[in-house]
Amino acid sequence: MTFFRMRPDALRASIEADLSEGLLPACVIGSCGSTNVGAIDPIDELAGICEEFDLWFHVDGAYGGIAGLDPAYTEVTRALNRVDSLTLDPHKWLQAPLDCGALLVRDSRINQANYSLVPDYLASTNDEEGMSPQPWEHMFELTFADRSLKTWASIARLGREGVRKMVINCNNLARLLGERVKEARDLEILSPPSISTVNFRYIPKGTELSDGQLDTLNQKISDAIAHSGEAHIPTTKVNGAVSLAGMFSSL
Ligand SMILES: Cc1ncc(COP(=O)(O)O)c(C=O)c1O
């Protein structure tokens, strides 16, 4: 897929422009499965640029971080092993109950150096030397529910193979929906299938509707489907146009 992805040449140009103006870029944030269109940035190329300019490379894989379990997406997600940090939300595709967001960091000592604040009343629970295993040294929160348990439970329920099958199945459904949309005379693809998402809209043939009228019509379709209780196809906007968002995320 070539649309909706960060362009490495544009990234390089903007880093160089910043540097030439005396600004100091610090971080690049890429996507592995953007919310709207499921886009995956060219992670490997972005990682190379970040290395070259000594920039922190974060990737938002909250939704699509596990897409690589599908062989069709293994190659484009392989370079996730090069990032400095990665958002991964088990409460999205991994089916964990809310709320269960996660941040993986390559070097947790950096994370600890940023967040560590050990009040006297907790000091004795810390290790004397080396890395502290205490989670509050790595994040804002001090008291919180056991999120790792639900992550474990989700994976344990499905098993690695089950998660893999679910991801493949969702991606296949998006691909199939994309094919059906292309075949239909009065449907238009707004963003091609990428992982488990495809965006499209209804354009009745033989009518000359304005952009505004098409937006209203597609919103009404989404609302009617939701009210039917049979399915839920929410809307989003793609390049400013109201779109029916076909997103598959469960079994
Ligand atoms: C790609 C992506 N990143 C981040 C978020 C925000 O995640 P959360 O609601 O868990 O903070 C979302 C939620 O829709 C998302 O799809």
The ligand as an ORCA input file, in Angstrom:
! r2SCAN-3c Opt
* xyz 0 1
  C      -3.420      3.405     16.485
  C      -3.973      3.901     17.803
  N      -3.157      4.498     18.675
  C      -3.602      4.942     19.873
  C      -4.931      4.827     20.220
  C      -5.369      5.310     21.574
  O      -5.409      4.195     22.406
  P      -6.059      4.241     23.867
  O      -7.507      4.574     23.676
  O      -5.852      2.876     24.400
  O      -5.347      5.292     24.632
  C      -5.817      4.227     19.344
  C      -7.243      4.114     19.709
  O      -8.115      4.169     18.912
  C      -5.330      3.727     18.100
  O      -6.142      3.115     17.224
*
